[in-house]
């Protein structure tokens, strides 16, 4: 899973912003997604064993690999079927 949760959250936020006519927010979130992809791509560069490609992430990210763990204290989204 790696950093996939970041992009899922940003996608959900962009959808919400567009649905409610928050065009500036939606545009900023689009920019944020691009920045996140660049930053994560650099952080997960060659030789990295983490990332959004299913690397060695076990779902218990502690931030020791330079990434941030998912926020705590927030309601958990149900897993997407697929």
DSSP file (Angstrom, degrees, kcal/mol; ACC not computed):
  #  RESIDUE AA STRUCTURE BP1 BP2  ACC     N-H-->O    O-->H-N    N-H-->O    O-->H-N    TCO  KAPPA ALPHA  PHI   PSI    X-CA   Y-CA   Z-CA
    1    1 A X    >         0   0    0      0, 0.0     3,-2.6     0, 0.0     4,-0.2   0.000 360.0 360.0 360.0 -40.7    0.0    0.0    0.0
    2    2 A X  T 3   -     0   0    0      1,-0.3     3,-0.3     2,-0.1    50,-0.2  -0.239 360.0 -15.1  54.1-121.0    2.8    2.4    0.7
    3    3 A X  T >> S+     0   0    0      1,-0.2     3,-1.6     2,-0.1     4,-0.9   0.243 101.3 112.1 -99.8  10.6    1.7    6.0    0.2
    4    4 A X  H <>  +     0   0    0     -3,-2.6     4,-2.1     1,-0.3     3,-0.3   0.832  68.3  66.0 -55.6 -34.1   -1.5    5.1   -1.7
    5    5 A X  H 3> S+     0   0    0     -3,-0.3     4,-2.2     1,-0.2    -1,-0.3   0.831  94.5  59.5 -59.9 -31.6   -3.7    6.3    1.1
    6    6 A X  H <> S+     0   0    0     -3,-1.6     4,-2.3     1,-0.2    -1,-0.2   0.935 108.0  43.9 -61.4 -45.9   -2.4    9.9    0.6
    7    7 A X  H  X S+     0   0    0     -4,-0.9     4,-2.4    -3,-0.3    -2,-0.2   0.834 110.6  54.7 -71.7 -32.5   -3.7    9.9   -3.0
    8    8 A X  H  X S+     0   0    0     -4,-2.1     4,-2.3     2,-0.2    -1,-0.2   0.920 110.4  46.7 -64.4 -42.6   -7.0    8.3   -2.0
    9    9 A X  H  X S+     0   0    0     -4,-2.2     4,-2.5     2,-0.2    -2,-0.2   0.934 113.2  48.3 -64.3 -46.7   -7.6   11.1    0.6
   10   10 A X  H  X S+     0   0    0     -4,-2.3     4,-2.6     1,-0.2    -2,-0.2   0.896 111.2  50.9 -62.3 -39.8   -6.7   13.8   -1.9
   11   11 A X  H  X S+     0   0    0     -4,-2.4     4,-2.4     2,-0.2    -1,-0.2   0.920 111.0  48.3 -63.3 -43.8   -9.0   12.2   -4.5
   12   12 A X  H  X S+     0   0    0     -4,-2.3     4,-2.3     1,-0.2    -2,-0.2   0.909 112.4  49.0 -62.1 -42.0  -11.9   12.1   -2.0
   13   13 A X  H  X S+     0   0    0     -4,-2.5     4,-2.6     2,-0.2    -2,-0.2   0.903 110.5  50.2 -66.4 -40.6  -11.2   15.7   -1.1
   14   14 A X  H  X S+     0   0    0     -4,-2.6     4,-2.6     2,-0.2     5,-0.2   0.918 110.3  50.7 -62.6 -43.0  -11.1   16.9   -4.7
   15   15 A X  H  X S+     0   0    0     -4,-2.4     4,-2.6     1,-0.2    -2,-0.2   0.922 111.4  47.9 -60.0 -45.0  -14.4   15.1   -5.4
   16   16 A X  H  X S+     0   0    0     -4,-2.3     4,-1.6     2,-0.2     6,-0.2   0.932 111.9  49.6 -60.9 -46.7  -16.0   16.8   -2.4
   17   17 A X  H  <>S+     0   0    0     -4,-2.6     5,-3.2     1,-0.2     4,-0.2   0.916 113.8  45.0 -61.4 -44.6  -14.7   20.2   -3.4
   18   18 A X  H ><5S+     0   0    0     -4,-2.6     3,-1.4     1,-0.2    -1,-0.2   0.914 110.2  54.5 -66.1 -42.6  -15.9   19.9   -7.0
   19   19 A X  H 3<5S+     0   0    0     -4,-2.6    -1,-0.2     1,-0.3    -2,-0.2   0.820 114.0  42.0 -61.4 -31.1  -19.3   18.5   -5.9
   20   20 A X  T 3<5S-     0   0    0     -4,-1.6    -1,-0.3    -5,-0.2    -2,-0.2   0.293 117.9-108.0-102.4   9.4  -19.8   21.5   -3.7
   21   21 A X  T < 5 +     0   0    0     -3,-1.4     2,-1.7    -4,-0.2     3,-0.2   0.714  68.2 145.5  76.4  20.7  -18.5   24.1   -6.2
   22   22 A X     >< +     0   0    0     -5,-3.2     4,-2.6    -6,-0.2     5,-0.2  -0.554  15.6 164.5 -89.0  72.6  -15.3   24.8   -4.3
   23   23 A X  H  >  +     0   0    0     -2,-1.7     4,-2.3     1,-0.2    -1,-0.2   0.873  69.4  49.9 -63.8 -41.4  -13.3   25.4   -7.5
   24   24 A X  H  > S+     0   0    0     -3,-0.2     4,-2.4     2,-0.2    -1,-0.2   0.920 112.6  48.0 -63.6 -42.7  -10.3   27.1   -5.9
   25   25 A X  H  > S+     0   0    0      2,-0.2     4,-2.7     1,-0.2    -2,-0.2   0.926 110.5  51.5 -63.3 -44.0  -10.0   24.3   -3.4
   26   26 A X  H  X S+     0   0    0     -4,-2.6     4,-1.9     1,-0.2    -1,-0.2   0.902 110.6  49.1 -59.7 -41.1  -10.3   21.6   -6.0
   27   27 A X  H  X S+     0   0    0     -4,-2.3     4,-2.1     2,-0.2    -1,-0.2   0.908 111.4  48.7 -65.3 -41.7   -7.5   23.3   -8.1
   28   28 A X  H  X S+     0   0    0     -4,-2.4     4,-2.6     1,-0.2    -2,-0.2   0.892 110.0  51.8 -65.6 -38.7   -5.2   23.6   -5.0
   29   29 A X  H  X S+     0   0    0     -4,-2.7     4,-2.5     2,-0.2    -1,-0.2   0.870 107.3  53.1 -66.3 -35.2   -5.8   19.9   -4.2
   30   30 A X  H  X S+     0   0    0     -4,-1.9     4,-2.0     2,-0.2    -2,-0.2   0.932 110.9  46.5 -62.5 -45.2   -4.9   19.0   -7.8
   31   31 A X  H  X S+     0   0    0     -4,-2.1     4,-2.5     1,-0.2    -2,-0.2   0.899 111.2  52.9 -61.8 -40.6   -1.6   20.9   -7.3
   32   32 A X  H  X S+     0   0    0     -4,-2.6     4,-2.7     1,-0.2    -2,-0.2   0.895 106.5  52.2 -63.4 -40.6   -1.1   19.2   -4.0
   33   33 A X  H  X S+     0   0    0     -4,-2.5     4,-2.5     2,-0.2    -1,-0.2   0.924 110.1  48.4 -62.0 -43.6   -1.6   15.8   -5.6
   34   34 A X  H  X S+     0   0    0     -4,-2.0     4,-2.2     1,-0.2    -2,-0.2   0.918 112.5  48.6 -62.4 -42.7    1.1   16.6   -8.2
   35   35 A X  H  X S+     0   0    0     -4,-2.5     4,-2.9     1,-0.2     5,-0.2   0.909 111.0  50.8 -63.3 -41.8    3.5   17.9   -5.5
   36   36 A X  H  X S+     0   0    0     -4,-2.7     4,-3.0     1,-0.2     5,-0.3   0.913 109.1  50.8 -62.9 -42.5    2.9   14.7   -3.4
   37   37 A X  H  X S+     0   0    0     -4,-2.5     4,-2.1     2,-0.2    -1,-0.2   0.912 112.8  46.3 -62.1 -41.8    3.6   12.5   -6.4
   38   38 A X  H  X S+     0   0    0     -4,-2.2     4,-2.3     2,-0.2    -2,-0.2   0.953 115.9  44.7 -63.6 -49.6    6.8   14.3   -7.1
   39   39 A X  H  X S+     0   0    0     -4,-2.9     4,-2.6     1,-0.2    -2,-0.2   0.923 115.9  45.5 -63.1 -45.4    7.9   14.3   -3.5
   40   40 A X  H  X S+     0   0    0     -4,-3.0     4,-2.6    -5,-0.2    -1,-0.2   0.888 110.7  54.5 -67.2 -37.9    7.0   10.7   -2.9
   41   41 A X  H  < S+     0   0    0     -4,-2.1    -1,-0.2    -5,-0.3    -2,-0.2   0.912 111.4  45.0 -61.1 -42.2    8.7    9.7   -6.2
   42   42 A X  H >< S+     0   0    0     -4,-2.3     3,-1.3     1,-0.2    -2,-0.2   0.918 114.7  47.9 -66.5 -43.0   11.9   11.3   -5.0
   43   43 A X  H 3< S+     0   0    0     -4,-2.6    -2,-0.2     1,-0.3    -1,-0.2   0.845 114.2  46.7 -67.2 -33.3   11.7    9.8   -1.6
   44   44 A X  T 3< S+     0   0    0     -4,-2.6     4,-0.3    -5,-0.2    -1,-0.3   0.037  89.0 143.1 -96.3  26.2   11.0    6.3   -3.0
   45   45 A X    X   -     0   0    0     -3,-1.3     3,-2.0     1,-0.2    -3,-0.1   0.299  61.1 -35.6 -55.2-171.7   13.8    6.6   -5.6
   46   46 A X  T 3  S+     0   0    0      1,-0.3    -1,-0.2     3,-0.0     3,-0.1  -0.166 131.0  22.1 -52.3 137.3   16.0    3.8   -6.7
   47   47 A X  T 3  S+     0   0    0      1,-0.3    -1,-0.3    -3,-0.1     2,-0.2   0.366  89.5 132.6  88.1  -5.5   16.9    1.3   -4.0
   48   48 A X    <   -     0   0    0     -3,-2.0    -1,-0.3    -4,-0.3    -4,-0.1  -0.539  44.6-159.6 -79.6 145.5   13.9    2.2   -1.8
   49   49 A X  S    S+     0   0    0     -2,-0.2     7,-2.7    -3,-0.1     2,-0.3   0.160  70.3  66.1-108.4  17.9   11.8   -0.7   -0.4
   50   50 A X        +     0   0    0      5,-0.2     2,-0.3     6,-0.1    -2,-0.1  -0.793  59.5  89.2-127.2 172.8    8.7    1.4    0.2
   51   51 A X  S >  S-     0   0    0     -2,-0.3     3,-0.7     1,-0.1   -47,-0.2  -0.827  83.0 -53.3 135.5-171.2    6.2    3.3   -1.9
   52   52 A X  T 3  S+     0   0    0     -2,-0.3    -1,-0.1   -50,-0.2   -50,-0.1   0.354 109.7  82.0 -87.9   5.8    3.0    3.0   -3.8
   53   53 A X  T 3  S-     0   0    0     -3,-0.1    -1,-0.2   -49,-0.0   -51,-0.1   0.252 115.7 -97.4 -94.7  13.5    4.1    0.0   -5.8
   54   54 A X    <   +     0   0    0     -3,-0.7    -2,-0.1   -53,-0.0   -52,-0.1   0.610  68.2 164.4  84.2  11.5    3.3   -2.4   -3.0
   55   55 A X        -     0   0    0      1,-0.2    -5,-0.2    -4,-0.1    -6,-0.1   0.699  63.2 -50.3 -33.6-136.5    6.9   -2.6   -1.8
   56   56 A X  S    S+     0   0    0     -7,-2.7     2,-0.2   -55,-0.0    -1,-0.2   0.215  88.2 138.1 -98.4  15.2    7.6   -4.0    1.7
   57   57 A X        -     0   0    0     -6,-0.2    -7,-0.0     1,-0.2     4,-0.0  -0.427  32.6-171.4 -65.0 129.1    5.0   -1.9    3.5
   58   58 A X        -     0   0    0     -2,-0.2    -1,-0.2   -57,-0.1    -2,-0.0   0.339  50.1-102.2-103.4   5.3    3.2   -4.0    6.0
   59   59 A X  S    S+     0   0    0      1,-0.0    -2,-0.1   -57,-0.0     0, 0.0   0.472 103.0  97.8  87.8   1.1    0.5   -1.4    6.9
   60   60 A X        +     0   0    0      9,-0.0     2,-0.2     2,-0.0     9,-0.1  -0.341  53.5 175.3-116.7  50.5    2.3   -0.5   10.1
   61   61 A X        +     0   0    0      1,-0.2     9,-0.1   -59,-0.1    -4,-0.0  -0.376  12.1 178.4 -61.5 121.1    4.1    2.6    8.9
   62   62 A X        -     0   0    0     -2,-0.2    -1,-0.2     7,-0.1     7,-0.1   0.385  50.6-109.1-104.7   1.7    5.9    4.3   11.8
   63   63 A X  S >  S+     0   0    0      5,-0.1     3,-1.6     1,-0.0    -2,-0.1   0.446  85.4 122.9  85.5  -0.6    7.5    7.0    9.7
   64   64 A X  T 3   +     0   0    0      1,-0.3     4,-0.1     2,-0.1    -3,-0.0   0.685  68.9  58.9 -69.9 -16.1   10.9    5.5   10.1
   65   65 A X  T 3  S-     0   0    0      2,-0.1    -1,-0.3     0, 0.0     3,-0.1   0.273 127.6 -95.5 -94.3  12.3   11.3    5.3    6.3
   66   66 A X  S <  S+     0   0    0     -3,-1.6    -2,-0.1     1,-0.4     2,-0.1   0.245  95.0 110.6  94.0 -13.6   10.9    9.1    6.0
   67   67 A X        -     0   0    0    -24,-0.1     2,-0.4     1,-0.0    -1,-0.4  -0.417  69.1-115.7 -87.7 168.6    7.1    8.7    5.3
   68   68 A X        -     0   0    0     -2,-0.1    -5,-0.1    -3,-0.1    -7,-0.1  -0.854  24.3-121.2-105.2 140.7    4.4    9.8    7.5
   69   69 A X        -     0   0    0     -2,-0.4     3,-0.1    -7,-0.1    -7,-0.1  -0.384  43.8 -86.7 -71.1 157.9    1.9    7.4    9.1
   70   70 A X        -     0   0    0      1,-0.1    -1,-0.1    -9,-0.1   -64,-0.0  -0.290  59.2 -86.0 -59.7 151.5   -1.7    7.9    8.4
   71   71 A X        -     0   0    0     -3,-0.1     3,-0.3     1,-0.1     2,-0.3  -0.250  45.7-142.4 -58.6 147.1   -3.4   10.3   10.7
   72   72 A X  S    S+     0   0    0      1,-0.2     3,-0.1    -3,-0.1    -1,-0.1  -0.729  74.9  40.2-108.2 162.3   -4.7    8.8   13.9
   73   73 A X  S    S+     0   0    0      1,-0.3     2,-0.3    -2,-0.3    -1,-0.2   0.516  88.2 114.5  81.4   4.7   -7.9    9.6   15.8
   74   74 A X  S    S-     0   0    0     -3,-0.3    -1,-0.3     1,-0.1     2,-0.0  -0.772  78.8 -93.6-104.6 152.3   -9.9   10.0   12.6
   75   75 A X        -     0   0    0     -2,-0.3     2,-0.3    -3,-0.1    -1,-0.1  -0.390  45.2-119.0 -61.0 139.8  -12.7    7.7   11.6
   76   76 A X        -     0   0    0     -2,-0.0     2,-0.2     1,-0.0    -1,-0.1  -0.645  20.6-128.2 -83.8 136.1  -11.5    4.9    9.3
   77   77 A X        -     0   0    0     -2,-0.3     3,-0.1     1,-0.1     2,-0.1  -0.564  31.6-103.7 -77.2 145.1  -12.9    4.7    5.8
   78   78 A X        -     0   0    0     -2,-0.2    -1,-0.1     1,-0.1     2,-0.0  -0.407  45.3 -96.7 -65.6 147.9  -14.2    1.3    4.8
   79   79 A X        -     0   0    0      1,-0.1     2,-0.3    -2,-0.1    -1,-0.1  -0.364  39.8-114.5 -64.5 143.3  -11.9   -0.6    2.5
   80   80 A X        -     0   0    0     -3,-0.1    -1,-0.1     1,-0.1     2,-0.1  -0.636  28.6-124.5 -80.6 135.5  -12.7   -0.3   -1.1
   81   81 A X              0   0    0     -2,-0.3    -1,-0.1     1,-0.1     0, 0.0  -0.357 360.0 360.0 -73.0 157.4  -13.9   -3.5   -2.8
   82   82 A X              0   0    0     -2,-0.1    -1,-0.1     0, 0.0    -2,-0.0   0.389 360.0 360.0 167.8 360.0  -12.0   -4.7   -5.8
